[in-house]
Amino acid sequence: MPLGDVEQLVMLALLRLGDAGFGAAVQREIAERAGRDVTLGAVYTALARLEEKGYVRSRVGDPLPQRGGRRRRHYDVLPAGRVAITEAWRAMRALSRGLSAQLDG
């Protein structure tokens, strides 16, 4: 299944974050690295779609005192997700090859 734009950003952020991949951290990572303002709602919508597609798995972490004892939901990229983001990455590289003068200009 193809990945949407926000889904690609979320997947790449999750890969960068590793075990620290949770909603707000993903949102910050996208803002800092991609310069994109993605709402937390859009991040969680993308995470839910990615989980339905079998590309990520969620797990509930330990209770955190700074969250009033609430648990944080973490997300891990599954092998099928790695394949999907790799295919999207390759397609983007192939399409953009040779366009640097037009894109930088």
C-alpha positions in Angstrom: 0.0 0.0 0.0 1.4 3.4 -0.9 2.3 5.9 1.8 0.8 9.4 2.0 2.9 12.4 2.6 2.3 12.7 6.3 2.6 8.9 6.7 6.1 9.1 5.1 7.1 11.9 7.4 5.8 10.0 10.4 7.7 6.8 9.4 10.9 8.6 8.9 10.6 10.4 12.3 9.9 7.1 14.0 13.0 5.5 12.4 15.1 8.5 13.7 13.5 8.3 17.2 13.9 4.6 17.7 12.5 3.6 21.1 11.5 7.2 21.9 8.8 7.2 19.2 5.6 8.6 20.6 3.1 11.1 19.2 4.5 14.4 20.5 8.1 13.4 19.8 7.2 12.5 16.2 5.5 15.9 15.8 8.6 17.7 17.1 11.0 15.6 15.0 9.0 16.5 11.8 8.9 20.2 12.7 12.7 20.4 13.6 14.0 18.3 10.7 11.5 18.8 7.9 10.3 22.3 8.8 6.7 21.1 8.6 4.0 22.1 11.1 2.0 18.9 11.4 -0.8 18.9 14.0 -0.7 16.3 16.7 -4.1 15.1 15.4 -2.6 14.5 11.9 0.3 12.6 13.5 -2.1 10.3 15.4 -4.3 9.8 12.4 -1.2 8.8 10.4 0.0 6.5 13.2 -3.5 4.8 13.3 -3.4 4.3 9.5 0.1 2.9 9.6 -0.9 0.5 12.3 -3.9 -0.7 10.3 -1.6 -1.2 7.3 0.7 -3.3 9.5 3.6 -0.9 9.1 3.9 0.1 12.8 3.0 -1.5 16.1 2.1 0.5 19.2 2.9 -0.5 22.8 2.1 1.2 26.1 5.1 2.3 28.2 5.5 2.5 31.9 3.6 5.1 34.0 5.4 8.4 34.1 5.3 10.6 37.2 5.6 13.8 35.1 2.4 12.7 33.3 0.5 12.1 36.5 1.1 8.4 36.4 -0.3 8.1 32.9 1.3 5.8 30.3 2.7 6.9 27.0 2.0 5.0 23.8 5.2 4.2 21.8 5.4 3.1 18.2 7.8 0.8 16.5 8.4 0.4 12.7 7.7 -3.2 11.6 9.6 -4.9 8.8 6.7 -4.3 6.3 6.9 -0.6 7.3 10.6 -0.5 6.5 9.9 -2.0 3.1 7.2 0.5 2.4 9.3 3.6 3.4 12.3 2.2 1.5 10.1 1.9 -1.7 8.8 5.4 -1.2 12.3 6.7 -0.7 13.6 5.0 -3.8 10.7 6.3 -5.9 11.3 9.9 -4.7 15.0 9.6 -5.4 14.4 8.2 -8.9 11.9 10.9 -9.8 14.1 13.7 -8.5 17.3 12.5 -10.1 18.7 15.2 -12.4 16.3 17.9 -11.2 18.7 19.7 -8.8 19.1 22.7 -11.1 15.3 23.1 -11.3 14.7 22.5 -7.6 17.5 24.7 -6.3 16.8 27.5 -8.7 
